[in-house]
């Protein structure tokens, strides 16, 4: 039996290695633009909706900006001044393309843009990079992926059509009304030995009044891989992107 891919809860000690590498790369490529408030807010939002942050405190945009400011002082040829302009949106180069890579493309696209399903446990993990590709005899394509938070020993070949997709997005408290019975969601499954994401369908919704903590609604879901039912709150659900 193939072993599971555990994702244990860890004590939060700051940004993850993948997050710091991401911020440093953006700082080197884009300079002072990354110090903008809107830019930092977008980075924080991307980090918070990443499976790599599951079980950890949310990242505040001010923490992102503070880290970038401190790092900028250590890097040559990067302006130390924060521009006062607002509303600058991250470029596709900064936060990744919205398209699945074509067969000939490999390399580090973005750990925040795609997720892939592991053949070892059937769970979905954020993709850090696409390392290589190969064509199968039936005309389908596989890519070798590296998962966020895992080393090279956990790299896998996955089918592009069936096991690679745009990353699922955590729901804001105000978005709970958009969910309905029958919707496909990605649900964070917490167990004693692991905490990972699986596809599930909503089978019942108990609407409740929101309070200072946000959404208090309860969602009954059924996991697709084993048909086990569970009642969860909104914080454990991610929506599938629609186009």
Secondary structure, DSSP 8 states (H G I E B T S, - for coil): -------------SS-HHHHHHHHHHHHHHGGGGGSHHHHHHHHHHHHTSGGGTTS----HHHHHHHHHHHHTTSTT--------------HHHH--SS---TT--B---TTTEEEE-TTTS-EEEEEEEEEEEE-TTS-EEEEEEETT--GGG-EEEEHHHHEEE--EE--GGGGGG--TT-EEEEEEE-SS-EEEEEEEEEEEE----BTTB---EEEEEETTT--EEEE-GGGEEE----
